[in-house]
Amino acid sequence: MRRSFLVAAAFIALPHVTPALAQSVDRTTVARIIDEGTNHSEVMVTAEYLSDVIGARLTNSPAMRKAEDWTQAKFRDWGLTNVHKEGFDFGRGWSIERSSVRMITPRVIQLTAIPIAWTPSTPGPVSAELIVAPISKERDFDKWKGKLKGKIVMLTRPNTGSEPGTAPFRRYSGEDLAKFDNFQQPVYDPETADRRMKRLDFAKKLDAFLKAKGAVAYANQARLDGKLVHGEGYLFGVGETPTVPGVEIAAEDYRRLARLLKAGMKPTLEIDTKVAYDDSDTKAYNIIAEIPGSDPKAGYVMAGAHLDSWVAADGAADNGAGVAMIMEAARILKTTGMQPKRTIRFALWVGEEQGILGSLAYVEQHLATRGSPNDPPQTGLARFYGWANRWPITTKPGYNDLAAYFNLDNGSGKIRGIFAENNPAVVPIFRDWLAPFSAMGATNVVFQKTGGTDHVFLQAVGLQGFQFIQDPLDYFPRTHHTSLDTFDHLKADDMRQASTILASFLLNAANADKALPKPPLPTKPVVTDPYAYPADDDD
């Protein structure tokens, strides 16, 4: 999922807090965790199996079903309890069996391309002329009526290149980390949700238009250079998957086709894709496992990462790395025989790439709901859009049982600290918990709020959800969602460090005298800015 690290201008000066309030750490226990997590680590074995053996794990695909079974079996092998899966309505399974996209005139070239998720197969190899027909709004339809029959439609307007301006692999400097220590003004923006819903509705109308006008298939240009492809698609619900085959073509190949067209060469493309739908079970399943606490009344702490991925590669950095580190933290704590006061719960989410739907389902099932019971029901990606703008918030009986949630979803980079997520009360606590790991490079507790992954809906109902700061490595822009997301891009030393720190944080949170301080329960903002106007629908 994309991450937004927005920096606001205001700096919050935090008062000095005594170590007693910071819930001091048992350093002897931390030493045992460090020993197990560094000298006996299994994190890369777990990551390798997820990446090389199971591979890409699109929600509800056959590979995801294998991952659901395998991760549960590993948790049970390590001695965790209450291992189970929790289902929610999602949509169709989809997988690629084969794919070939070639230019066959004026010369033969095998192109770098991938079927767009949840689009159908071609009826065998299909060959057709191309047409560049940029269609991004419904009002563009009239321009292309009568021009698309029998054509492969290139929907993206070709650009001139997007060469990177920074090194593709990097670690955070002290200056980079300092920029995160800023307060981010909360934003109440129902207009953005409305625009996103309109774009989702447009995608359905575009598919219907292409089919009605006789298009053979369509193609989009990959958003990055470097022969990288992504294949993202979002029409996965039962009864809403597309009817026209679609492929994403690498930017360099796509531009070549467009240049040939402009020069009058009339290139012909051959597309042969075979995909499979699976409607045997339209529910998606979060995986849950626990280390039980000694005090059943003390509630639980939780860590999570999303098990699903896109299909262009193996889902190693996004988010096999996070899953492997969550599972390794569970193994460390169980192997060292730690007995927490609170139960420690581990969650492997699904549907994150389609709208953070797995963790949203968990929140609605166990913690709180947003909106009126009279609100119309929504399915698919539509459930995600605008959820945080719905009122009122209604808490469930288990709301106060959750004492803390920690998320990992930014690749395999080492932990450099943690985001306090605009919650000043946790800053001194986290500084104390990080202190034993300063020699490992983890020292920063920053105020900034983050988004785009599985902690956000806990925050949206006033719960303690946190994301760690991780070195970016080559996560953005090279491996995230792309055909480079393989095991080769994972860093073993970093993942051992991160697993160890996560295990320590979980144990500290589980044994603390009090749950981590909650932020205020959100209430509907009062918009008083005289300069705030709704954005144009084209934005």
C-alpha positions in Angstrom: 0.0 0.0 0.0 1.2 3.5 -0.6 2.5 5.4 2.5 2.0 9.1 3.0 4.5 10.8 5.2 3.3 14.3 5.2 5.1 16.9 7.2 3.3 19.8 8.8 4.9 23.0 10.0 4.2 23.0 13.7 6.6 21.4 16.2 5.4 20.0 19.5 7.7 20.5 22.4 7.2 17.6 24.8 7.6 18.0 28.6 10.1 16.0 30.5 8.6 12.7 31.8 10.2 10.6 34.5 11.3 7.0 33.7 8.6 5.8 36.1 5.9 7.1 33.8 7.8 5.6 30.9 7.2 2.1 32.1 10.8 0.9 32.5 12.2 -2.1 30.6 13.5 -5.4 32.0 17.0 -5.3 30.4 17.8 -8.9 31.3 14.7 -10.1 29.4 15.7 -7.9 26.5 19.1 -9.6 26.4 17.4 -13.0 26.1 15.3 -11.7 23.2 18.3 -10.2 21.4 20.2 -13.5 21.8 17.4 -15.6 20.3 16.6 -13.0 17.6 20.2 -12.7 16.4 21.9 -16.0 17.1 19.0 -18.4 16.4 16.9 -16.5 13.9 14.5 -18.2 11.5 13.2 -15.0 9.9 14.9 -15.5 6.5 13.8 -19.2 6.3 10.2 -18.0 6.7 10.6 -15.2 4.2 12.2 -17.5 1.7 9.3 -20.0 1.9 6.7 -17.3 1.5 8.6 -15.7 -1.5 10.2 -18.6 -3.4 7.8 -21.5 -2.7 4.4 -19.9 -2.3 5.1 -16.7 -4.3 2.7 -13.9 -5.1 -0.3 -14.0 -2.8 -3.2 -12.0 -4.3 -6.2 -12.1 -2.0 -8.3 -15.2 -2.5 -5.9 -16.7 -5.1 -4.8 -20.3 -4.9 -1.4 -19.1 -3.6 -3.1 -17.1 -0.8 -5.0 -20.2 0.3 -1.7 -22.1 0.5 -0.3 -19.2 2.5 -3.2 -19.2 4.9 -2.7 -22.9 5.6 1.1 -22.7 5.9 1.2 -19.8 8.3 -1.3 -21.4 10.6 0.7 -24.6 10.6 3.9 -22.7 11.5 2.2 -20.9 14.4 1.0 -24.2 15.7 4.4 -25.8 15.3 5.9 -23.1 17.4 3.3 -23.7 20.2 1.0 -20.7 19.7 -2.6 -21.1 20.7 -6.0 -20.1 19.4 -4.6 -20.3 15.8 -7.5 -19.7 13.4 -8.7 -17.7 10.5 -11.5 -15.0 10.5 -13.4 -14.5 7.3 -15.1 -11.5 5.7 -16.8 -11.0 2.4 -14.3 -10.1 -0.4 -14.8 -11.4 -3.9 -13.3 -13.5 -6.6 -10.1 -15.4 -6.6 -7.8 -14.7 -9.6 -4.5 -16.0 -10.9 -2.3 -15.9 -14.0 -1.6 -19.2 -15.7 0.3 -17.8 -18.7 0.9 -14.4 -20.4 2.5 -13.3 -23.6 2.4 -9.9 -25.2 4.3 -9.4 -28.5 4.7 -6.8 -31.2 4.5 -8.8 -34.5 4.7 -5.9 -37.0 6.7 -4.0 -38.2 9.1 -6.5 -36.4 8.7 -9.2 -33.8 9.5 -8.1 -30.2 8.6 -9.9 -27.0 7.3 -7.1 -24.7 7.5 -6.8 -20.9 3.8 -6.9 -19.8 1.4 -8.4 -17.3 -2.3 -9.0 -17.2 -4.1 -6.5 -15.0 -5.6 -8.1 -11.9 -9.1 -9.5 -12.3 -9.3 -8.9 -16.0 -10.3 -11.9 -18.1 -8.3 -14.1 -20.5 -8.0 -13.5 -24.2 -9.8 -16.2 -26.3 -6.5 -17.6 -27.3 -3.8 -15.5 -29.0 -5.5 -12.3 -30.4 -3.8 -10.0 -32.9 -5.0 -6.5 -33.7 -3.9 -3.0 -34.6 -3.3 -0.5 -31.9 -4.9 2.9 -31.3 -3.8 5.5 -28.7 -7.1 6.6 -27.1 -6.5 8.4 -23.8 -9.7 8.0 -21.9 -9.7 9.2 -18.3 -13.2 10.7 -17.9 -16.6 9.8 -19.0 -16.8 12.8 -21.2 -14.0 11.3 -23.3 -16.2 8.5 -24.5 -17.8 10.6 -27.3 -14.4 11.3 -28.8 -13.7 7.7 -29.5 -17.1 6.3 -30.6 -16.8 4.3 -33.8 -12.9 4.2 -33.6 -12.2 1.3 -31.3 -13.8 -1.8 -33.0 -11.3 -4.6 -33.5 -8.5 -2.5 -31.9 -6.3 -3.0 -28.9 -6.8 0.3 -27.1 -3.8 2.1 -25.5 -5.6 4.1 -22.7 -2.6 5.9 -21.2 -1.3 9.1 -22.8 2.4 8.4 -23.5 4.9 10.5 -21.5 8.6 11.2 -22.1 10.1 9.3 -19.3 10.4 9.2 -15.5 14.1 8.7 -14.8 14.8 8.7 -11.0 16.3 11.8 -9.5 17.7 10.0 -6.4 19.6 6.9 -5.7 17.3 3.8 -5.9 18.8 2.4 -2.6 19.2 4.4 0.5 19.1 4.5 4.3 17.8 7.3 6.4 20.2 10.0 7.6 19.8 11.8 10.9 18.5 14.8 8.9 15.9 12.5 7.2 14.7 11.2 10.5 14.5 14.6 12.1 12.0 15.7 9.4 9.5 13.1 10.7 9.3 14.8 14.1 6.5 17.1 13.3 2.8 17.4 14.2 0.4 16.5 11.3 -2.8 18.4 11.3 -5.7 15.9 11.1 -7.7 16.3 7.8 -11.4 15.9 7.4 -11.9 15.5 3.7 -15.1 13.8 2.6 -14.6 15.3 -0.9 -11.6 13.1 -1.6 -13.5 10.0 -0.8 -16.3 11.1 -3.1 -13.8 11.6 -6.0 -12.3 8.2 -5.4 -15.7 6.6 -5.5 -16.4 8.4 -8.8 -13.1 7.0 -10.2 -14.1 3.5 -9.1 -17.4 3.9 -10.8 -15.7 5.2 -13.9 -13.6 2.1 -14.2 -16.7 0.0 -14.5 -18.2 2.4 -17.1 -15.0 2.3 -19.1 -15.0 -1.5 -19.2 -18.6 -1.4 -20.4 -17.8 1.3 -23.0 -14.8 -0.7 -24.4 -16.9 -3.9 -24.7 -19.8 -2.1 -26.3 -17.5 -0.4 -28.9 -15.9 -3.7 -29.9 -12.4 -3.3 -28.4 -10.3 -6.5 -28.5 -8.3 -5.6 -25.4 -6.8 -2.6 -23.7 -3.3 -1.6 -22.5 -2.0 0.8 -19.8 1.5 2.1 -19.5 3.4 1.1 -16.4 3.9 4.1 -14.1 7.7 3.6 -13.6 10.6 3.3 -16.0 13.1 0.5 -15.9 11.0 -2.2 -17.5 9.0 -2.5 -14.3 5.4 -3.6 -14.3 2.7 -3.8 -11.6 -0.5 -5.2 -12.8 -2.7 -3.6 -10.2 -6.5 -3.9 -10.6 -9.4 -3.2 -8.2 -12.6 -4.6 -9.7 -12.6 -7.9 -7.7 -16.1 -8.2 -6.4 -18.5 -10.9 -7.5 -20.4 -9.5 -10.5 -18.1 -6.5 -11.1 -14.9 -8.0 -12.6 -14.1 -6.6 -16.0 -15.2 -8.1 -19.3 -12.4 -6.8 -21.6 -8.9 -8.3 -21.3 -6.3 -5.8 -20.1 -2.5 -5.7 -19.8 0.0 -3.3 -18.4 3.0 -2.8 -20.7 6.4 -1.6 -19.5 6.9 2.1 -20.1 9.7 1.8 -22.6 7.8 -0.8 -24.7 4.6 1.2 -24.5 6.3 4.4 -25.7 7.9 2.5 -28.6 4.5 1.4 -29.7 3.1 4.9 -29.5 6.1 6.3 -31.5 5.6 3.8 -34.2 1.9 4.7 -34.4 2.7 8.3 -34.6 5.2 7.6 -37.4 2.4 5.8 -39.4 3.9 2.3 -39.0 0.6 0.7 -37.8 2.1 -1.8 -35.4 0.2 -5.0 -34.6 0.1 -6.5 -31.2 -0.5 -10.1 -30.2 -1.8 -10.7 -26.7 -2.2 -14.3 -25.3 -3.3 -14.4 -21.7 -4.8 -17.2 -19.7 -6.1 -16.4 -16.2 -8.3 -18.3 -13.8 -11.1 -17.2 -11.6 -12.0 -19.0 -8.4 -15.5 -18.5 -6.9 -15.5 -21.5 -4.6 -15.1 -19.3 -1.6 -15.6 -15.5 -1.9 -14.6 -14.8 1.7 -11.0 -13.6 2.5 -9.4 -14.7 5.8 -7.2 -13.0 8.3 -4.9 -15.4 10.2 -4.8 -15.0 14.0 -2.5 -16.7 16.6 -1.8 -16.0 20.3 0.6 -16.4 23.2 -1.8 -16.4 26.1 -1.4 -14.0 29.0 -1.4 -14.9 32.6 -4.1 -12.4 33.5 -7.3 -13.0 31.4 -8.7 -9.7 32.5 -5.7 -7.6 31.3 -6.6 -7.6 27.6 -4.2 -8.1 24.8 -1.5 -6.4 22.7 -1.2 -7.1 19.0 1.2 -7.0 16.0 0.3 -7.4 12.4 1.4 -7.3 8.8 -0.5 -8.0 5.6 -0.1 -11.5 4.0 -1.5 -10.5 0.6 0.6 -9.1 -2.3 0.3 -8.2 -5.9 1.2 -10.6 -8.6 4.0 -9.0 -10.7 6.7 -10.8 -8.5 6.8 -12.8 -5.3 5.5 -10.3 -2.7 8.8 -10.5 -0.8 9.3 -6.9 0.4 5.6 -6.0 0.2 4.8 -7.6 2.5 6.4 -11.0 2.9 9.1 -9.2 4.9 6.6 -7.8 7.4 4.9 -11.2 7.7 8.2 -13.0 8.3 9.2 -10.5 11.0 5.8 -10.7 12.8 6.0 -14.5 12.7 9.6 -14.4 13.9 8.7 -12.2 16.9 6.1 -14.8 17.8 8.7 -17.6 17.5 11.2 -15.6 19.6 8.8 -15.0 22.4 7.5 -18.5 22.5 10.9 -20.1 22.2 12.4 -18.1 25.1 9.4 -19.1 27.3 8.3 -15.5 28.0 5.1 -15.4 30.1 3.3 -12.1 29.4 0.7 -10.7 31.6 -1.5 -9.7 28.6 -2.2 -12.0 25.7 0.0 -11.3 22.7 -2.0 -11.6 19.5 -0.5 -11.9 16.0 -2.5 -11.0 12.9 -1.7 -11.6 9.2 -4.1 -9.4 7.3 -5.5 -10.0 3.8 -7.1 -7.6 1.3 -4.7 -4.8 2.4 -3.7 -4.1 -1.2 -7.4 -3.7 -2.2 -8.3 -1.1 0.5 -6.9 -2.4 3.9 -10.0 -4.5 4.1 -8.7 -7.3 6.4 -7.8 -5.0 9.3 -11.0 -3.0 8.6 -13.0 -6.2 9.0 -11.2 -7.0 12.3 -12.0 -3.5 13.7 -15.7 -3.8 12.7 -15.9 -7.4 14.1 -14.2 -6.8 17.4 -13.6 -3.1 18.2 -15.9 -0.4 16.8 -18.0 0.6 13.8 -18.3 4.0 12.1 -21.5 5.4 10.6 -25.2 5.0 11.1 -26.9 1.6 10.9 -29.1 3.2 8.2 -26.1 3.9 5.9 -26.3 1.8 2.7 -24.1 -1.3 2.8 -20.9 -1.1 0.7 -18.7 -3.9 -0.7 -15.2 -4.1 -2.2 -13.0 -1.1 -2.4 -16.0 1.1 -1.8 -15.9 0.1 1.9 -12.5 1.7 2.2 -13.3 5.0 0.7 -14.5 7.5 3.2 -14.8 5.0 6.1 -12.9 7.4 8.4 -15.3 10.2 7.6 -18.4 8.3 8.8 -20.1 9.2 12.1 -20.8 8.3 14.8 -18.2 5.9 16.2 -19.8 3.1 18.1 -17.5 1.0 20.3 -18.0 -2.7 20.9 -17.6 -4.6 24.2 -14.0 -5.6 23.3 -12.9 -2.0 22.6 -10.9 -1.5 25.8 -9.3 -5.0 25.7 -6.7 -3.9 23.1 -3.8 -2.3 24.8 -1.5 -1.7 21.8 -1.1 -2.5 18.1 2.2 -2.5 16.2 2.4 -2.8 12.4 5.2 -3.6 9.9 4.7 -2.8 6.3 7.6 -0.9 4.7 9.9 -3.6 3.3 12.8 -5.3 5.0 14.7 -2.3 6.2 15.9 -2.1 9.8 13.9 -0.3 12.4 15.2 3.2 13.0 12.5 4.1 15.5 8.7 4.4 15.7 6.1 7.0 14.8 4.1 8.3 17.8 1.2 9.0 15.4 0.4 12.4 17.0 0.1 10.8 20.4 2.3 12.7 22.9 1.6 10.4 25.8 3.5 7.5 24.2 6.7 9.4 23.4 8.5 8.9 26.7 7.4 5.3 26.9 8.7 4.4 23.4 12.0 6.2 24.1 12.5 4.0 27.1 11.6 0.9 25.2 14.0 1.8 22.4 16.9 2.6 24.6 18.4 -1.0 24.7 18.6 -0.9 20.9 20.5 2.3 20.3 23.6 0.3 19.2 21.4 -1.4 16.6 20.5 2.0 15.1 17.0 2.3 16.5 16.8 5.5 18.5 14.1 7.8 17.1 10.6 8.4 18.4 9.0 10.9 16.1 5.6 12.7 16.4 4.4 12.3 12.8 1.3 10.4 11.8 1.4 7.8 9.0 -1.2 6.2 6.8 -1.8 3.7 4.0 -1.5 0.5 5.9 -3.2 -1.7 8.6 -2.9 0.4 11.7 -5.0 3.3 10.2 -8.4 2.0 11.0 -7.5 1.3 14.6 -6.4 4.9 14.8 -9.6 5.9 13.1 -11.6 4.6 16.1 -9.3 6.1 18.8 -7.1 3.1 19.5 -3.3 2.7 19.9 -2.1 1.8 16.4 1.6 2.4 15.6 3.9 2.0 12.6 7.7 1.6 12.9 10.2 3.7 11.0 12.2 1.5 8.6 15.1 2.2 6.4 13.7 2.5 2.9 16.3 0.5 1.0 14.9 0.2 -2.5 11.3 -0.2 -1.4 10.3 3.0 -3.1 10.2 3.2 -6.0 11.7 0.0 -7.2 10.3 -3.0 -5.4 7.0 -1.8 -4.0 4.2 -3.5 -6.1 6.6 -4.2 -9.0 8.2 -7.1 -10.8 11.4 -6.7 -8.8 9.7 -7.7 -5.5 11.7 -10.9 -4.9 13.7 -12.4 -2.1 16.9 -11.0 -3.5 15.9 -7.5 -2.2 15.5 -8.5 1.4 18.3 -7.7 3.9 18.8 -10.5 6.5 20.6 -8.4 9.2 17.9 -5.7 9.0 15.1 -8.3 9.4 16.8 -9.9 12.4 17.1 -6.6 14.0 13.5 -5.6 13.3 12.1 -8.9 14.5 14.0 -8.6 17.8 12.9 -5.1 18.5 9.2 -6.0 17.7 9.4 -8.9 20.1 10.7 -6.6 22.8 8.1 -4.0 22.2 5.3 -6.6 22.4 6.6 -8.0 25.7 7.0 -4.5 27.2 3.4 -3.6 26.1 2.1 -6.9 27.4 3.8 -6.6 30.8 3.3 -2.8 31.4 1.3 -1.8 34.4 -1.2 0.1 32.2 -2.2 -0.1 28.6 -0.6 2.4 26.2 -2.4 5.7 26.4 -5.2 6.1 23.9 -5.6 9.2 21.7 -8.9 11.0 22.1 -11.9 9.2 20.6 -12.4 11.0 17.2 -15.4 13.3 16.9 -16.7 14.9 13.7 -14.6 18.0 13.0 -16.1 21.4 12.7 -14.9 22.9 9.4 -14.3 26.6 9.9 -11.7 27.5 7.3 -13.1 30.2 5.1 -10.5 29.3 2.4 -11.5 25.6 2.3 -13.4 24.9 -1.0 -14.2 21.5 -2.5 -11.6 20.4 -5.1 -12.5 20.0 -8.7 -13.6 16.5 -9.7 -10.7 16.4 -12.1 -8.1 16.6 -9.3 
